[in-house]
Amino acid sequence: MLDLAEKASIEMGFTRLEFNNLLLAQDVFEFTTNGNRVVFLYMDGEVKMRLGDDDYRCISSWKIPKIKIDLDFSGLEESSRRPFMNTFTKTFLKGGG
């Protein structure tokens, strides 16, 4: 399995408010925030995230929220990046299946 690159971007099906509410409610990660920046402390390292603006994906007459998240893994060992992302996606999973 390939390691994750030092920098990456993902899209998540949330508004910024929904993401922030989930962030504050979760008890899996230690983190700090400052505006649109979140820093997760993980396995003696850190992952920096920058939250994009609220956006929507339009499918017919539906407007589905999405937010772009830029990830910076430069403060985390390569071997810890995939375990972080696995835990992150499980913690912030939306839709239930």
Helices and strands as residue ranges (DSSP letters): E 7-12, H 16-25, E 30-34, E 37-42, E 45-59, E 62-72, H 78-91
